[in-house]
Amino acid sequence: MQQTRFTGSEIVRRGQALYDSQIRPQVEAGNEGKFLVINVDTGEYEMDADDVAAAKRAKARFADAPRYSMRIGHPSAYRLGGHLAIKQPC
């Protein structure tokens, strides 16, 4: 297994920069909620409504390249814990 030359924060920074500058105009319209996996070395990506499918295809295509995963139109790919509290009228 090849060791990446980037730290985790560098992968995030590079992936988000690639998305903002090159990929967003191509994919954002009509794809909100889909998962995107970006090769931060080349800017190539895989996109799918299924996160596992996108990740598997990206791993097959990009092997050991550093990859950044995100969800289109969302601040994060996943939400951990918590619940939505809804106030009921009294």
PyMOL Python script that loads the backbone (N, CA, C, O; Angstrom):
from pymol import cmd

cmd.read_pdbstr("""\
ATOM      1  N   MET A   1       0.840  -1.179   0.000  1.00  0.00           N
ATOM      2  CA  MET A   1       0.000   0.000   0.000  1.00  0.00           C
ATOM      3  C   MET A   1       0.883   1.241   0.000  1.00  0.00           C
ATOM      4  O   MET A   1       1.797   1.368   0.815  1.00  0.00           O
ATOM      5  N   GLN A   2       0.598   2.152  -0.924  1.00  0.00           N
ATOM      6  CA  GLN A   2       1.348   3.385  -1.037  1.00  0.00           C
ATOM      7  C   GLN A   2       0.928   4.338   0.066  1.00  0.00           C
ATOM      8  O   GLN A   2      -0.259   4.471   0.361  1.00  0.00           O
ATOM      9  N   GLN A   3       1.898   5.000   0.672  1.00  0.00           N
ATOM     10  CA  GLN A   3       1.583   5.965   1.709  1.00  0.00           C
ATOM     11  C   GLN A   3       1.406   7.336   1.055  1.00  0.00           C
ATOM     12  O   GLN A   3       2.233   7.755   0.246  1.00  0.00           O
ATOM     13  N   THR A   4       0.329   8.026   1.410  1.00  0.00           N
ATOM     14  CA  THR A   4       0.053   9.326   0.812  1.00  0.00           C
ATOM     15  C   THR A   4       1.017  10.380   1.328  1.00  0.00           C
ATOM     16  O   THR A   4       1.510  10.296   2.453  1.00  0.00           O
ATOM     17  N   ARG A   5       1.273  11.361   0.500  1.00  0.00           N
ATOM     18  CA  ARG A   5       2.177  12.433   0.892  1.00  0.00           C
ATOM     19  C   ARG A   5       1.421  13.595   1.520  1.00  0.00           C
ATOM     20  O   ARG A   5       2.030  14.592   1.910  1.00  0.00           O
ATOM     21  N   PHE A   6       0.099  13.478   1.622  1.00  0.00           N
ATOM     22  CA  PHE A   6      -0.725  14.527   2.186  1.00  0.00           C
ATOM     23  C   PHE A   6      -1.249  14.129   3.558  1.00  0.00           C
ATOM     24  O   PHE A   6      -1.515  12.955   3.814  1.00  0.00           O
ATOM     25  N   THR A   7      -1.393  15.114   4.437  1.00  0.00           N
ATOM     26  CA  THR A   7      -2.063  14.867   5.712  1.00  0.00           C
ATOM     27  C   THR A   7      -3.567  14.872   5.455  1.00  0.00           C
ATOM     28  O   THR A   7      -4.019  15.270   4.381  1.00  0.00           O
ATOM     29  N   GLY A   8      -4.324  14.436   6.427  1.00  0.00           N
ATOM     30  CA  GLY A   8      -5.772  14.434   6.285  1.00  0.00           C
ATOM     31  C   GLY A   8      -6.324  15.824   6.001  1.00  0.00           C
ATOM     32  O   GLY A   8      -7.202  15.978   5.152  1.00  0.00           O
ATOM     33  N   SER A   9      -5.823  16.834   6.698  1.00  0.00           N
ATOM     34  CA  SER A   9      -6.324  18.196   6.480  1.00  0.00           C
ATOM     35  C   SER A   9      -5.946  18.716   5.090  1.00  0.00           C
ATOM     36  O   SER A   9      -6.693  19.495   4.497  1.00  0.00           O
ATOM     37  N   GLU A  10      -4.796  18.291   4.569  1.00  0.00           N
ATOM     38  CA  GLU A  10      -4.406  18.700   3.217  1.00  0.00           C
ATOM     39  C   GLU A  10      -5.309  18.046   2.163  1.00  0.00           C
ATOM     40  O   GLU A  10      -5.650  18.673   1.161  1.00  0.00           O
ATOM     41  N   ILE A  11      -5.689  16.793   2.393  1.00  0.00           N
ATOM     42  CA  ILE A  11      -6.598  16.113   1.467  1.00  0.00           C
ATOM     43  C   ILE A  11      -7.943  16.835   1.443  1.00  0.00           C
ATOM     44  O   ILE A  11      -8.517  17.049   0.375  1.00  0.00           O
ATOM     45  N   VAL A  12      -8.441  17.207   2.611  1.00  0.00           N
ATOM     46  CA  VAL A  12      -9.708  17.937   2.690  1.00  0.00           C
ATOM     47  C   VAL A  12      -9.589  19.273   1.962  1.00  0.00           C
ATOM     48  O   VAL A  12     -10.465  19.627   1.172  1.00  0.00           O
ATOM     49  N   ARG A  13      -8.527  20.008   2.217  1.00  0.00           N
ATOM     50  CA  ARG A  13      -8.335  21.319   1.591  1.00  0.00           C
ATOM     51  C   ARG A  13      -8.254  21.196   0.070  1.00  0.00           C
ATOM     52  O   ARG A  13      -8.908  21.944  -0.655  1.00  0.00           O
ATOM     53  N   ARG A  14      -7.448  20.247  -0.405  1.00  0.00           N
ATOM     54  CA  ARG A  14      -7.288  20.049  -1.854  1.00  0.00           C
ATOM     55  C   ARG A  14      -8.588  19.568  -2.501  1.00  0.00           C
ATOM     56  O   ARG A  14      -8.967  20.048  -3.569  1.00  0.00           O
ATOM     57  N   GLY A  15      -9.274  18.616  -1.850  1.00  0.00           N
ATOM     58  CA  GLY A  15     -10.522  18.100  -2.393  1.00  0.00           C
ATOM     59  C   GLY A  15     -11.583  19.172  -2.499  1.00  0.00           C
ATOM     60  O   GLY A  15     -12.273  19.268  -3.514  1.00  0.00           O
ATOM     61  N   GLN A  16     -11.718  19.980  -1.458  1.00  0.00           N
ATOM     62  CA  GLN A  16     -12.723  21.051  -1.486  1.00  0.00           C
ATOM     63  C   GLN A  16     -12.352  22.114  -2.516  1.00  0.00           C
ATOM     64  O   GLN A  16     -13.230  22.647  -3.194  1.00  0.00           O
ATOM     65  N   ALA A  17     -11.070  22.426  -2.641  1.00  0.00           N
ATOM     66  CA  ALA A  17     -10.629  23.410  -3.645  1.00  0.00           C
ATOM     67  C   ALA A  17     -10.907  22.909  -5.061  1.00  0.00           C
ATOM     68  O   ALA A  17     -11.368  23.674  -5.908  1.00  0.00           O
ATOM     69  N   LEU A  18     -10.629  21.634  -5.322  1.00  0.00           N
ATOM     70  CA  LEU A  18     -10.926  21.057  -6.639  1.00  0.00           C
ATOM     71  C   LEU A  18     -12.425  21.099  -6.919  1.00  0.00           C
ATOM     72  O   LEU A  18     -12.850  21.446  -8.021  1.00  0.00           O
ATOM     73  N   TYR A  19     -13.212  20.746  -5.922  1.00  0.00           N
ATOM     74  CA  TYR A  19     -14.658  20.768  -6.096  1.00  0.00           C
ATOM     75  C   TYR A  19     -15.135  22.180  -6.419  1.00  0.00           C
ATOM     76  O   TYR A  19     -15.880  22.385  -7.378  1.00  0.00           O
ATOM     77  N   ASP A  20     -14.703  23.151  -5.615  1.00  0.00           N
ATOM     78  CA  ASP A  20     -15.159  24.528  -5.795  1.00  0.00           C
ATOM     79  C   ASP A  20     -14.733  25.122  -7.137  1.00  0.00           C
ATOM     80  O   ASP A  20     -15.514  25.827  -7.777  1.00  0.00           O
ATOM     81  N   SER A  21     -13.508  24.844  -7.566  1.00  0.00           N
ATOM     82  CA  SER A  21     -12.978  25.507  -8.757  1.00  0.00           C
ATOM     83  C   SER A  21     -13.257  24.774 -10.070  1.00  0.00           C
ATOM     84  O   SER A  21     -13.367  25.414 -11.116  1.00  0.00           O
ATOM     85  N   GLN A  22     -13.374  23.445 -10.036  1.00  0.00           N
ATOM     86  CA  GLN A  22     -13.474  22.695 -11.287  1.00  0.00           C
ATOM     87  C   GLN A  22     -14.704  21.801 -11.406  1.00  0.00           C
ATOM     88  O   GLN A  22     -15.297  21.692 -12.479  1.00  0.00           O
ATOM     89  N   ILE A  23     -15.082  21.168 -10.313  1.00  0.00           N
ATOM     90  CA  ILE A  23     -16.097  20.118 -10.398  1.00  0.00           C
ATOM     91  C   ILE A  23     -17.514  20.626 -10.162  1.00  0.00           C
ATOM     92  O   ILE A  23     -18.449  20.178 -10.825  1.00  0.00           O
ATOM     93  N   ARG A  24     -17.680  21.543  -9.238  1.00  0.00           N
ATOM     94  CA  ARG A  24     -19.023  22.034  -8.872  1.00  0.00           C
ATOM     95  C   ARG A  24     -19.855  22.442 -10.090  1.00  0.00           C
ATOM     96  O   ARG A  24     -21.004  22.013 -10.195  1.00  0.00           O
ATOM     97  N   PRO A  25     -19.326  23.253 -11.017  1.00  0.00           N
ATOM     98  CA  PRO A  25     -20.150  23.664 -12.161  1.00  0.00           C
ATOM     99  C   PRO A  25     -20.632  22.490 -13.023  1.00  0.00           C
ATOM    100  O   PRO A  25     -21.665  22.595 -13.685  1.00  0.00           O
ATOM    101  N   GLN A  26     -19.911  21.400 -13.018  1.00  0.00           N
ATOM    102  CA  GLN A  26     -20.261  20.241 -13.838  1.00  0.00           C
ATOM    103  C   GLN A  26     -21.310  19.340 -13.190  1.00  0.00           C
ATOM    104  O   GLN A  26     -22.084  18.691 -13.893  1.00  0.00           O
ATOM    105  N   VAL A  27     -21.345  19.292 -11.860  1.00  0.00           N
ATOM    106  CA  VAL A  27     -22.154  18.267 -11.202  1.00  0.00           C
ATOM    107  C   VAL A  27     -23.265  18.768 -10.292  1.00  0.00           C
ATOM    108  O   VAL A  27     -24.199  18.017 -10.012  1.00  0.00           O
ATOM    109  N   GLU A  28     -23.200  19.992  -9.825  1.00  0.00           N
ATOM    110  CA  GLU A  28     -24.116  20.394  -8.768  1.00  0.00           C
ATOM    111  C   GLU A  28     -25.585  20.401  -9.189  1.00  0.00           C
ATOM    112  O   GLU A  28     -26.436  19.912  -8.446  1.00  0.00           O
ATOM    113  N   ALA A  29     -25.893  20.934 -10.341  1.00  0.00           N
ATOM    114  CA  ALA A  29     -27.297  21.008 -10.780  1.00  0.00           C
ATOM    115  C   ALA A  29     -27.869  19.605 -10.984  1.00  0.00           C
ATOM    116  O   ALA A  29     -27.360  18.823 -11.787  1.00  0.00           O
ATOM    117  N   GLY A  30     -28.929  19.305 -10.245  1.00  0.00           N
ATOM    118  CA  GLY A  30     -29.622  18.027 -10.409  1.00  0.00           C
ATOM    119  C   GLY A  30     -29.010  16.845  -9.677  1.00  0.00           C
ATOM    120  O   GLY A  30     -29.519  15.729  -9.782  1.00  0.00           O
ATOM    121  N   ASN A  31     -27.923  17.065  -8.935  1.00  0.00           N
ATOM    122  CA  ASN A  31     -27.265  15.948  -8.246  1.00  0.00           C
ATOM    123  C   ASN A  31     -27.174  16.134  -6.733  1.00  0.00           C
ATOM    124  O   ASN A  31     -26.393  15.448  -6.074  1.00  0.00           O
ATOM    125  N   GLU A  32     -27.963  17.053  -6.176  1.00  0.00           N
ATOM    126  CA  GLU A  32     -27.897  17.283  -4.735  1.00  0.00           C
ATOM    127  C   GLU A  32     -28.176  15.990  -3.974  1.00  0.00           C
ATOM    128  O   GLU A  32     -29.118  15.259  -4.279  1.00  0.00           O
ATOM    129  N   GLY A  33     -27.345  15.730  -2.988  1.00  0.00           N
ATOM    130  CA  GLY A  33     -27.492  14.539  -2.158  1.00  0.00           C
ATOM    131  C   GLY A  33     -26.669  13.354  -2.622  1.00  0.00           C
ATOM    132  O   GLY A  33     -26.497  12.394  -1.871  1.00  0.00           O
ATOM    133  N   LYS A  34     -26.153  13.400  -3.847  1.00  0.00           N
ATOM    134  CA  LYS A  34     -25.309  12.303  -4.322  1.00  0.00           C
ATOM    135  C   LYS A  34     -23.914  12.412  -3.692  1.00  0.00           C
ATOM    136  O   LYS A  34     -23.482  13.487  -3.275  1.00  0.00           O
ATOM    137  N   PHE A  35     -23.235  11.281  -3.639  1.00  0.00           N
ATOM    138  CA  PHE A  35     -21.898  11.224  -3.070  1.00  0.00           C
ATOM    139  C   PHE A  35     -20.860  11.369  -4.175  1.00  0.00           C
ATOM    140  O   PHE A  35     -21.019  10.848  -5.279  1.00  0.00           O
ATOM    141  N   LEU A  36     -19.799  12.086  -3.848  1.00  0.00           N
ATOM    142  CA  LEU A  36     -18.731  12.358  -4.796  1.00  0.00           C
ATOM    143  C   LEU A  36     -17.416  11.966  -4.137  1.00  0.00           C
ATOM    144  O   LEU A  36     -17.151  12.341  -2.994  1.00  0.00           O
ATOM    145  N   VAL A  37     -16.598  11.214  -4.855  1.00  0.00           N
ATOM    146  CA  VAL A  37     -15.262  10.837  -4.356  1.00  0.00           C
ATOM    147  C   VAL A  37     -14.261  11.385  -5.363  1.00  0.00           C
ATOM    148  O   VAL A  37     -14.273  11.014  -6.537  1.00  0.00           O
ATOM    149  N   ILE A  38     -13.387  12.281  -4.882  1.00  0.00           N
ATOM    150  CA  ILE A  38     -12.456  12.996  -5.748  1.00  0.00           C
ATOM    151  C   ILE A  38     -11.032  12.503  -5.531  1.00  0.00           C
ATOM    152  O   ILE A  38     -10.578  12.383  -4.393  1.00  0.00           O
ATOM    153  N   ASN A  39     -10.332  12.217  -6.618  1.00  0.00           N
ATOM    154  CA  ASN A  39      -8.897  11.931  -6.573  1.00  0.00           C
ATOM    155  C   ASN A  39      -8.216  13.290  -6.454  1.00  0.00           C
ATOM    156  O   ASN A  39      -8.250  14.074  -7.403  1.00  0.00           O
ATOM    157  N   VAL A  40      -7.598  13.590  -5.308  1.00  0.00           N
ATOM    158  CA  VAL A  40      -7.043  14.927  -5.089  1.00  0.00           C
ATOM    159  C   VAL A  40      -5.747  15.163  -5.859  1.00  0.00           C
ATOM    160  O   VAL A  40      -5.259  16.292  -5.907  1.00  0.00           O
ATOM    161  N   ASP A  41      -5.184  14.119  -6.462  1.00  0.00           N
ATOM    162  CA  ASP A  41      -4.014  14.302  -7.325  1.00  0.00           C
ATOM    163  C   ASP A  41      -4.412  14.792  -8.714  1.00  0.00           C
ATOM    164  O   ASP A  41      -3.733  15.639  -9.293  1.00  0.00           O
ATOM    165  N   THR A  42      -5.510  14.260  -9.249  1.00  0.00           N
ATOM    166  CA  THR A  42      -5.860  14.519 -10.650  1.00  0.00           C
ATOM    167  C   THR A  42      -7.149  15.309 -10.848  1.00  0.00           C
ATOM    168  O   THR A  42      -7.347  15.894 -11.913  1.00  0.00           O
ATOM    169  N   GLY A  43      -8.026  15.341  -9.852  1.00  0.00           N
ATOM    170  CA  GLY A  43      -9.322  15.994  -9.996  1.00  0.00           C
ATOM    171  C   GLY A  43     -10.385  15.099 -10.612  1.00  0.00           C
ATOM    172  O   GLY A  43     -11.529  15.524 -10.776  1.00  0.00           O
ATOM    173  N   GLU A  44     -10.025  13.859 -10.959  1.00  0.00           N
ATOM    174  CA  GLU A  44     -11.023  12.908 -11.458  1.00  0.00           C
ATOM    175  C   GLU A  44     -11.933  12.529 -10.298  1.00  0.00           C
ATOM    176  O   GLU A  44     -11.544  12.629  -9.134  1.00  0.00           O
ATOM    177  N   TYR A  45     -13.142  12.094 -10.622  1.00  0.00           N
ATOM    178  CA  TYR A  45     -14.078  11.764  -9.554  1.00  0.00           C
ATOM    179  C   TYR A  45     -15.036  10.673  -9.979  1.00  0.00           C
ATOM    180  O   TYR A  45     -15.185  10.367 -11.161  1.00  0.00           O
ATOM    181  N   GLU A  46     -15.683  10.094  -8.976  1.00  0.00           N
ATOM    182  CA  GLU A  46     -16.789   9.160  -9.145  1.00  0.00           C
ATOM    183  C   GLU A  46     -17.966   9.733  -8.380  1.00  0.00           C
ATOM    184  O   GLU A  46     -17.788  10.310  -7.307  1.00  0.00           O
ATOM    185  N   MET A  47     -19.173   9.579  -8.922  1.00  0.00           N
ATOM    186  CA  MET A  47     -20.375  10.101  -8.283  1.00  0.00           C
ATOM    187  C   MET A  47     -21.457   9.028  -8.333  1.00  0.00           C
ATOM    188  O   MET A  47     -21.603   8.318  -9.328  1.00  0.00           O
ATOM    189  N   ASP A  48     -22.219   8.923  -7.230  1.00  0.00           N
ATOM    190  CA  ASP A  48     -23.307   7.950  -7.179  1.00  0.00           C
ATOM    191  C   ASP A  48     -24.238   8.332  -6.034  1.00  0.00           C
ATOM    192  O   ASP A  48     -23.818   8.977  -5.073  1.00  0.00           O
ATOM    193  N   ALA A  49     -25.496   7.936  -6.138  1.00  0.00           N
ATOM    194  CA  ALA A  49     -26.446   8.127  -5.044  1.00  0.00           C
ATOM    195  C   ALA A  49     -26.100   7.210  -3.877  1.00  0.00           C
ATOM    196  O   ALA A  49     -26.468   7.494  -2.737  1.00  0.00           O
ATOM    197  N   ASP A  50     -25.404   6.128  -4.147  1.00  0.00           N
ATOM    198  CA  ASP A  50     -24.976   5.154  -3.134  1.00  0.00           C
ATOM    199  C   ASP A  50     -23.512   5.425  -2.787  1.00  0.00           C
ATOM    200  O   ASP A  50     -22.637   5.328  -3.647  1.00  0.00           O
ATOM    201  N   ASP A  51     -23.253   5.766  -1.519  1.00  0.00           N
ATOM    202  CA  ASP A  51     -21.887   6.112  -1.108  1.00  0.00           C
ATOM    203  C   ASP A  51     -20.904   4.960  -1.284  1.00  0.00           C
ATOM    204  O   ASP A  51     -19.756   5.178  -1.671  1.00  0.00           O
ATOM    205  N   VAL A  52     -21.341   3.746  -1.004  1.00  0.00           N
ATOM    206  CA  VAL A  52     -20.456   2.585  -1.127  1.00  0.00           C
ATOM    207  C   VAL A  52     -20.105   2.333  -2.593  1.00  0.00           C
ATOM    208  O   VAL A  52     -18.956   2.028  -2.914  1.00  0.00           O
ATOM    209  N   ALA A  53     -21.089   2.459  -3.476  1.00  0.00           N
ATOM    210  CA  ALA A  53     -20.832   2.257  -4.909  1.00  0.00           C
ATOM    211  C   ALA A  53     -19.816   3.276  -5.421  1.00  0.00           C
ATOM    212  O   ALA A  53     -18.896   2.918  -6.157  1.00  0.00           O
ATOM    213  N   ALA A  54     -19.975   4.542  -5.036  1.00  0.00           N
ATOM    214  CA  ALA A  54     -19.031   5.583  -5.464  1.00  0.00           C
ATOM    215  C   ALA A  54     -17.634   5.293  -4.921  1.00  0.00           C
ATOM    216  O   ALA A  54     -16.645   5.440  -5.640  1.00  0.00           O
ATOM    217  N   ALA A  55     -17.551   4.885  -3.659  1.00  0.00           N
ATOM    218  CA  ALA A  55     -16.251   4.604  -3.044  1.00  0.00           C
ATOM    219  C   ALA A  55     -15.569   3.404  -3.697  1.00  0.00           C
ATOM    220  O   ALA A  55     -14.359   3.428  -3.926  1.00  0.00           O
ATOM    221  N   LYS A  56     -16.333   2.359  -3.998  1.00  0.00           N
ATOM    222  CA  LYS A  56     -15.740   1.168  -4.631  1.00  0.00           C
ATOM    223  C   LYS A  56     -15.210   1.483  -6.025  1.00  0.00           C
ATOM    224  O   LYS A  56     -14.118   1.051  -6.395  1.00  0.00           O
ATOM    225  N   ARG A  57     -15.986   2.233  -6.791  1.00  0.00           N
ATOM    226  CA  ARG A  57     -15.520   2.599  -8.133  1.00  0.00           C
ATOM    227  C   ARG A  57     -14.292   3.496  -8.063  1.00  0.00           C
ATOM    228  O   ARG A  57     -13.367   3.344  -8.861  1.00  0.00           O
ATOM    229  N   ALA A  58     -14.277   4.428  -7.117  1.00  0.00           N
ATOM    230  CA  ALA A  58     -13.128   5.315  -6.961  1.00  0.00           C
ATOM    231  C   ALA A  58     -11.890   4.521  -6.564  1.00  0.00           C
ATOM    232  O   ALA A  58     -10.801   4.770  -7.081  1.00  0.00           O
ATOM    233  N   LYS A  59     -12.047   3.575  -5.657  1.00  0.00           N
ATOM    234  CA  LYS A  59     -10.897   2.757  -5.247  1.00  0.00           C
ATOM    235  C   LYS A  59     -10.374   1.943  -6.423  1.00  0.00           C
ATOM    236  O   LYS A  59      -9.162   1.812  -6.593  1.00  0.00           O
ATOM    237  N   ALA A  60     -11.270   1.398  -7.233  1.00  0.00           N
ATOM    238  CA  ALA A  60     -10.845   0.617  -8.398  1.00  0.00           C
ATOM    239  C   ALA A  60     -10.132   1.492  -9.427  1.00  0.00           C
ATOM    240  O   ALA A  60      -9.138   1.071 -10.017  1.00  0.00           O
ATOM    241  N   ARG A  61     -10.631   2.692  -9.641  1.00  0.00           N
ATOM    242  CA  ARG A  61     -10.032   3.591 -10.644  1.00  0.00           C
ATOM    243  C   ARG A  61      -8.760   4.261 -10.165  1.00  0.00           C
ATOM    244  O   ARG A  61      -7.807   4.405 -10.930  1.00  0.00           O
ATOM    245  N   PHE A  62      -8.735   4.676  -8.893  1.00  0.00           N
ATOM    246  CA  PHE A  62      -7.647   5.506  -8.391  1.00  0.00           C
ATOM    247  C   PHE A  62      -6.676   4.769  -7.476  1.00  0.00           C
ATOM    248  O   PHE A  62      -5.728   5.365  -6.966  1.00  0.00           O
ATOM    249  N   ALA A  63      -6.906   3.489  -7.269  1.00  0.00           N
ATOM    250  CA  ALA A  63      -6.039   2.631  -6.439  1.00  0.00           C
ATOM    251  C   ALA A  63      -5.667   3.308  -5.121  1.00  0.00           C
ATOM    252  O   ALA A  63      -6.528   3.522  -4.269  1.00  0.00           O
ATOM    253  N   ASP A  64      -4.404   3.641  -4.955  1.00  0.00           N
ATOM    254  CA  ASP A  64      -3.937   4.198  -3.678  1.00  0.00           C
ATOM    255  C   ASP A  64      -3.830   5.716  -3.677  1.00  0.00           C
ATOM    256  O   ASP A  64      -3.203   6.284  -2.782  1.00  0.00           O
ATOM    257  N   ALA A  65      -4.421   6.379  -4.646  1.00  0.00           N
ATOM    258  CA  ALA A  65      -4.386   7.846  -4.683  1.00  0.00           C
ATOM    259  C   ALA A  65      -5.177   8.407  -3.503  1.00  0.00           C
ATOM    260  O   ALA A  65      -6.142   7.787  -3.056  1.00  0.00           O
ATOM    261  N   PRO A  66      -4.782   9.566  -2.997  1.00  0.00           N
ATOM    262  CA  PRO A  66      -5.567  10.184  -1.916  1.00  0.00           C
ATOM    263  C   PRO A  66      -6.917  10.632  -2.451  1.00  0.00           C
ATOM    264  O   PRO A  66      -6.996  11.252  -3.511  1.00  0.00           O
ATOM    265  N   ARG A  67      -7.987  10.316  -1.712  1.00  0.00           N
ATOM    266  CA  ARG A  67      -9.346  10.602  -2.155  1.00  0.00           C
ATOM    267  C   ARG A  67     -10.094  11.420  -1.106  1.00  0.00           C
ATOM    268  O   ARG A  67      -9.909  11.245   0.098  1.00  0.00           O
ATOM    269  N   TYR A  68     -10.935  12.309  -1.598  1.00  0.00           N
ATOM    270  CA  TYR A  68     -11.779  13.158  -0.749  1.00  0.00           C
ATOM    271  C   TYR A  68     -13.232  12.824  -1.062  1.00  0.00           C
ATOM    272  O   TYR A  68     -13.646  12.856  -2.221  1.00  0.00           O
ATOM    273  N   SER A  69     -14.000  12.505  -0.031  1.00  0.00           N
ATOM    274  CA  SER A  69     -15.412  12.155  -0.206  1.00  0.00           C
ATOM    275  C   SER A  69     -16.288  13.276   0.331  1.00  0.00           C
ATOM    276  O   SER A  69     -15.979  13.897   1.348  1.00  0.00           O
ATOM    277  N   MET A  70     -17.380  13.520  -0.371  1.00  0.00           N
ATOM    278  CA  MET A  70     -18.311  14.552   0.063  1.00  0.00           C
ATOM    279  C   MET A  70     -19.708  14.236  -0.465  1.00  0.00           C
ATOM    280  O   MET A  70     -19.892  13.335  -1.283  1.00  0.00           O
ATOM    281  N   ARG A  71     -20.665  14.983   0.011  1.00  0.00           N
ATOM    282  CA  ARG A  71     -22.042  14.852  -0.455  1.00  0.00           C
ATOM    283  C   ARG A  71     -22.441  16.183  -1.082  1.00  0.00           C
ATOM    284  O   ARG A  71     -22.350  17.229  -0.440  1.00  0.00           O
ATOM    285  N   ILE A  72     -22.872  16.144  -2.301  1.00  0.00           N
ATOM    286  CA  ILE A  72     -23.173  17.357  -3.053  1.00  0.00           C
ATOM    287  C   ILE A  72     -24.330  18.111  -2.400  1.00  0.00           C
ATOM    288  O   ILE A  72     -25.397  17.550  -2.151  1.00  0.00           O
ATOM    289  N   GLY A  73     -24.091  19.405  -2.126  1.00  0.00           N
ATOM    290  CA  GLY A  73     -25.116  20.264  -1.551  1.00  0.00           C
ATOM    291  C   GLY A  73     -25.284  20.147  -0.054  1.00  0.00           C
ATOM    292  O   GLY A  73     -26.220  20.718   0.506  1.00  0.00           O
ATOM    293  N   HIS A  74     -24.399  19.420   0.611  1.00  0.00           N
ATOM    294  CA  HIS A  74     -24.478  19.243   2.065  1.00  0.00           C
ATOM    295  C   HIS A  74     -23.146  19.632   2.698  1.00  0.00           C
ATOM    296  O   HIS A  74     -22.096  19.461   2.078  1.00  0.00           O
ATOM    297  N   PRO A  75     -23.174  20.152   3.929  1.00  0.00           N
ATOM    298  CA  PRO A  75     -21.920  20.537   4.585  1.00  0.00           C
ATOM    299  C   PRO A  75     -21.045  19.345   4.978  1.00  0.00           C
ATOM    300  O   PRO A  75     -19.839  19.494   5.176  1.00  0.00           O
ATOM    301  N   SER A  76     -21.651  18.175   5.088  1.00  0.00           N
ATOM    302  CA  SER A  76     -20.878  16.966   5.404  1.00  0.00           C
ATOM    303  C   SER A  76     -21.553  15.770   4.733  1.00  0.00           C
ATOM    304  O   SER A  76     -22.728  15.818   4.369  1.00  0.00           O
ATOM    305  N   ALA A  77     -20.779  14.703   4.583  1.00  0.00           N
ATOM    306  CA  ALA A  77     -21.321  13.515   3.919  1.00  0.00           C
ATOM    307  C   ALA A  77     -22.322  12.778   4.813  1.00  0.00           C
ATOM    308  O   ALA A  77     -23.287  12.195   4.320  1.00  0.00           O
ATOM    309  N   TYR A  78     -22.089  12.807   6.120  1.00  0.00           N
ATOM    310  CA  TYR A  78     -22.922  12.041   7.051  1.00  0.00           C
ATOM    311  C   TYR A  78     -23.262  12.885   8.263  1.00  0.00           C
ATOM    312  O   TYR A  78     -22.565  13.847   8.585  1.00  0.00           O
ATOM    313  N   ARG A  79     -24.352  12.508   8.937  1.00  0.00           N
ATOM    314  CA  ARG A  79     -24.733  13.127  10.201  1.00  0.00           C
ATOM    315  C   ARG A  79     -24.633  12.054  11.264  1.00  0.00           C
ATOM    316  O   ARG A  79     -25.196  10.970  11.114  1.00  0.00           O
ATOM    317  N   LEU A  80     -23.928  12.347  12.327  1.00  0.00           N
ATOM    318  CA  LEU A  80     -23.754  11.377  13.397  1.00  0.00           C
ATOM    319  C   LEU A  80     -24.587  11.759  14.614  1.00  0.00           C
ATOM    320  O   LEU A  80     -24.552  12.901  15.074  1.00  0.00           O
ATOM    321  N   GLY A  81     -25.322  10.803  15.119  1.00  0.00           N
ATOM    322  CA  GLY A  81     -26.063  10.988  16.355  1.00  0.00           C
ATOM    323  C   GLY A  81     -27.138  12.063  16.280  1.00  0.00           C
ATOM    324  O   GLY A  81     -27.419  12.626  15.222  1.00  0.00           O
ATOM    325  N   GLY A  82     -27.718  12.323  17.426  1.00  0.00           N
ATOM    326  CA  GLY A  82     -28.713  13.369  17.535  1.00  0.00           C
ATOM    327  C   GLY A  82     -30.043  12.997  16.910  1.00  0.00           C
ATOM    328  O   GLY A  82     -30.175  11.973  16.239  1.00  0.00           O
ATOM    329  N   HIS A  83     -31.008  13.838  17.142  1.00  0.00           N
ATOM    330  CA  HIS A  83     -32.329  13.654  16.552  1.00  0.00           C
ATOM    331  C   HIS A  83     -32.978  15.006  16.387  1.00  0.00           C
ATOM    332  O   HIS A  83     -32.539  15.987  16.987  1.00  0.00           O
ATOM    333  N   LEU A  84     -33.985  15.067  15.607  1.00  0.00           N
ATOM    334  CA  LEU A  84     -34.691  16.307  15.359  1.00  0.00           C
ATOM    335  C   LEU A  84     -35.814  16.434  16.385  1.00  0.00           C
ATOM    336  O   LEU A  84     -36.698  15.582  16.464  1.00  0.00           O
ATOM    337  N   ALA A  85     -35.765  17.493  17.155  1.00  0.00           N
ATOM    338  CA  ALA A  85     -36.810  17.741  18.140  1.00  0.00           C
ATOM    339  C   ALA A  85     -37.846  18.666  17.510  1.00  0.00           C
ATOM    340  O   ALA A  85     -37.511  19.740  17.010  1.00  0.00           O
ATOM    341  N   ILE A  86     -39.088  18.246  17.539  1.00  0.00           N
ATOM    342  CA  ILE A  86     -40.160  19.046  16.962  1.00  0.00           C
ATOM    343  C   ILE A  86     -41.062  19.506  18.087  1.00  0.00           C
ATOM    344  O   ILE A  86     -41.590  18.700  18.853  1.00  0.00           O
ATOM    345  N   LYS A  87     -41.231  20.825  18.173  1.00  0.00           N
ATOM    346  CA  LYS A  87     -42.115  21.355  19.191  1.00  0.00           C
ATOM    347  C   LYS A  87     -43.565  21.126  18.775  1.00  0.00           C
ATOM    348  O   LYS A  87     -43.957  21.414  17.644  1.00  0.00           O
ATOM    349  N   GLN A  88     -44.326  20.616  19.684  1.00  0.00           N
ATOM    350  CA  GLN A  88     -45.742  20.396  19.455  1.00  0.00           C
ATOM    351  C   GLN A  88     -46.508  21.543  20.118  1.00  0.00           C
ATOM    352  O   GLN A  88     -46.164  21.965  21.222  1.00  0.00           O
ATOM    353  N   PRO A  89     -47.537  22.041  19.449  1.00  0.00           N
ATOM    354  CA  PRO A  89     -48.336  23.094  20.099  1.00  0.00           C
ATOM    355  C   PRO A  89     -49.042  22.540  21.330  1.00  0.00           C
ATOM    356  O   PRO A  89     -49.460  21.382  21.361  1.00  0.00           O
ATOM    357  N   CYS A  90     -49.165  23.393  22.341  1.00  0.00           N
ATOM    358  CA  CYS A  90     -49.826  22.979  23.584  1.00  0.00           C
ATOM    359  C   CYS A  90     -51.304  23.161  23.511  1.00  0.00           C
ATOM    360  O   CYS A  90     -52.012  22.861  24.472  1.00  0.00           O
TER     361      CYS A  90
END
""", "prot")
cmd.dss("prot")
cmd.show_as("cartoon", "prot")
cmd.util.cbc("prot")
cmd.orient("prot")
